[in-house]
Amino acid sequence: MTDFTTTSASITPDRTPRRVRHELRFRQLTVKTVQRVTPHLIRITLTGDDLAGFTSLGFDDHAKIFFPDTATGQLTLPTVGPDGPVWPASGRPTMRDYTPRRYDASANTLELDFALHDAGPATQWAEQAKPGDILGVGGPRGSFIVPTGFDWHLLIGDDTALPAIARRLAELPAGARVVVLAEVDSEADRIPFETQAELTLQWVHRNGVEPGLSPVLLDALEAMKLPPGDFHAWVGCESAIAKALRAHLVGERGANPKWTRASGYWRRGAAATHDTHDE
């Protein structure tokens, strides 16, 4: 008699990412606490009645952050129309995309980490922020959920990607294997990570080189010995560097293009950009 029973060990886990859409909402929130985590990272904790129902299911979700007018302190938010945001005649505020680092429904708080890369409006606001200040948050409009059932996981990023890396590490289950390659300016800019997964962590430092100009991420990846097996690779950093890292992973290291997600979280010389490198 032939036994056609399939054992659990032989079942290939579902590795298909899925997208989830969320109701579009715009919230006016209040700064609860401000923490200087490292010399180049400020953590802002927000709260407010509008925060109820906030949803962020993907570790690299992006919420749209709306900053108050620097002259008047007034915060302008759109309303939700049938085709998306509807702006008042007074115009639009300064906006940037940020990853929600942690949402605590029971405490009614939302944490955002601001990487201090330049003297732009987001950095200026974060450095001056104090409890009681207001900030607008829109979305996330959707989540991209990456399964955890790979042989191992690779996360690569600079300061701007630390919140997403922290979220992914926190959600990976015990027994998962993960390699993290993270770029910051110096040893003083390292942050602790919490995870149940088996973590191999390598920090690389720019040592004063302007962000977006240092080759340390690509140099370290090229020198890194990667584990065997099927892996999901995630990259988040300056756009040109993210594209080069993805090209190396797919072209030289055998990464499956369908399991390689690279994003330009920012682009040198440009403001308010977010690039996706799929090819």
PEKAHU-V650171 format. One record per pair of residues at least 24 apart in sequence whose ideal C-beta (glycine too) atoms are under 6 Angstrom apart, sorted by the first residue. I is the first residue (numbers start at 1). J is the second residue. D is the distance in Angstrom with one decimal. If there is no record, write none. Layout:
# PEKAHU-V650171
i,j,d
I,J,D
I,J,D
This chain:
# PEKAHU-V650171
i,j,d
13,149,2.9
14,147,5.8
15,147,5.3
15,149,6.0
17,146,5.1
18,145,5.2
19,142,5.9
19,144,5.7
20,57,5.7
20,143,4.7
21,142,4.6
22,55,5.0
22,142,5.8
24,80,5.4
24,141,5.6
26,77,4.7
26,138,4.7
27,137,4.8
28,134,5.9
28,136,5.8
29,135,5.5
29,137,5.8
30,134,5.8
31,129,5.5
31,131,5.4
31,133,4.4
34,129,5.2
38,189,4.4
39,188,5.5
40,116,4.7
40,185,5.8
40,189,5.2
41,113,5.8
41,115,5.9
42,114,4.7
42,126,4.6
43,111,5.9
43,113,5.3
44,112,5.0
44,129,5.8
45,109,5.3
45,111,5.3
46,110,4.7
47,108,5.5
47,109,5.2
51,108,5.5
51,110,5.9
54,103,5.4
56,100,4.6
56,103,5.9
56,140,5.4
57,143,3.9
57,145,5.8
58,143,3.5
58,144,4.7
58,145,5.3
59,164,5.5
59,167,3.9
59,168,4.2
60,164,4.2
61,140,4.3
61,143,5.3
62,97,4.3
63,98,6.0
63,100,5.4
63,137,5.3
63,139,4.9
63,140,5.2
64,95,5.6
64,138,3.9
64,139,5.5
65,96,5.2
65,98,5.1
66,93,4.9
66,95,5.6
66,136,3.1
67,93,5.8
67,94,4.5
67,121,5.8
67,125,5.2
75,134,5.2
75,136,5.4
77,136,4.9
94,121,4.6
96,122,4.8
96,272,5.9
97,274,5.4
99,163,4.3
99,164,4.9
101,163,4.0
113,163,4.7
115,159,3.9
115,160,4.7
117,211,5.1
148,172,5.8
148,176,5.9
150,230,5.5
150,231,5.5
150,232,4.7
151,229,2.9
151,230,4.8
152,177,4.0
152,227,5.1
152,229,5.8
152,231,4.8
153,178,4.4
153,232,5.3
154,179,5.1
154,231,5.6
154,233,4.4
155,180,4.8
155,234,5.2
156,181,4.6
156,235,4.7
156,245,5.9
157,236,4.2
157,237,5.2
158,183,4.3
158,237,4.1
159,184,5.6
160,265,4.4
160,266,6.0
161,236,3.4
161,237,6.0
164,236,5.7
166,193,5.8
169,193,4.9
169,195,3.9
170,194,5.7
172,197,4.0
181,220,5.8
183,216,5.8
183,217,5.0
212,238,4.1
212,268,3.9
218,244,5.6
232,259,4.7
233,260,4.5
234,261,5.1
235,262,3.9
236,263,5.0
236,265,5.0
238,266,5.9
238,268,5.7
239,264,2.5
239,267,4.1
239,275,4.5
242,277,5.8
243,277,4.7
246,277,5.2
